[in-house]
Amino acid sequence: MLTLCRQEQATYNEVMPRGYITTTQAAERLGITRHAVIALIKRGSLPADKFGTAWIIREKDLEKVRNRKVGRPRKDLTK
């Protein structure tokens, strides 16, 4: 994981494209862990772009996963 001090974080945020957030910021807004955000990205549920070695997410794309159901789908027991 990319760990930055406050000064480096300010520089990182200055060069990030407008309208994008980091996986850490997305996790805070969604109320989940950063690892869960990355899992959503890898599964294809949350669109994201690579920015150097980090994933960045459009703020408007958070709506695509904000109202997702938590956990695994239940098995169909009627079969």
C-alpha positions in Angstrom: 0.0 0.0 0.0 1.1 3.5 -0.8 1.6 5.3 2.5 2.3 9.0 2.3 3.1 11.7 4.9 0.9 14.8 5.0 3.2 16.8 2.7 3.4 14.0 0.1 -0.4 13.5 0.4 -1.0 17.1 -0.4 1.3 16.8 -3.5 -0.5 13.6 -4.5 -3.9 15.3 -4.3 -2.7 18.3 -6.3 -1.8 16.1 -9.3 -4.9 13.8 -9.1 -7.4 14.5 -11.8 -10.4 16.6 -10.6 -13.5 14.6 -9.8 -11.5 11.5 -8.7 -10.9 10.1 -5.3 -8.5 7.5 -3.8 -9.5 4.0 -2.7 -9.1 5.2 0.9 -11.5 8.1 0.4 -14.0 5.9 -1.4 -13.8 3.4 1.6 -14.5 6.2 4.0 -17.5 7.4 2.0 -18.9 3.9 1.6 -18.3 2.8 5.1 -16.2 -0.2 4.1 -12.5 -1.1 4.2 -10.0 -0.1 1.5 -9.5 -3.8 0.7 -13.3 -4.1 0.1 -13.1 -1.2 -2.4 -10.3 -2.9 -4.3 -12.3 -6.1 -4.3 -15.2 -4.2 -5.9 -12.8 -2.8 -8.5 -11.3 -6.2 -9.4 -14.8 -7.8 -9.6 -15.8 -5.1 -12.0 -18.6 -3.7 -9.8 -16.8 -0.3 -9.3 -15.2 1.3 -12.3 -11.7 2.7 -11.6 -8.6 3.8 -13.4 -4.9 3.3 -12.6 -3.0 6.5 -11.6 0.6 5.4 -11.4 0.4 2.4 -9.1 -2.8 3.5 -7.3 -6.4 3.1 -8.2 -8.5 6.2 -8.5 -12.3 6.3 -8.7 -14.7 8.9 -10.1 -16.8 10.3 -7.4 -20.0 9.8 -9.4 -19.2 6.1 -9.8 -19.6 5.6 -6.1 -23.4 5.6 -6.6 -23.0 2.3 -8.6 -22.1 0.5 -5.4 -23.5 2.7 -2.7 -26.9 0.8 -2.5 -25.5 -2.7 -3.0 -26.7 -5.6 -1.0 -24.2 -6.7 1.7 -23.0 -10.3 1.7 -23.5 -13.2 -0.6 -26.8 -13.9 -2.4 -28.9 -16.6 -0.8 -29.1 -20.0 -2.4 -32.4 -20.8 -4.1 -33.7 -23.6 -1.9 -36.8 -24.2 -4.2 -34.8 -26.2 -6.7 
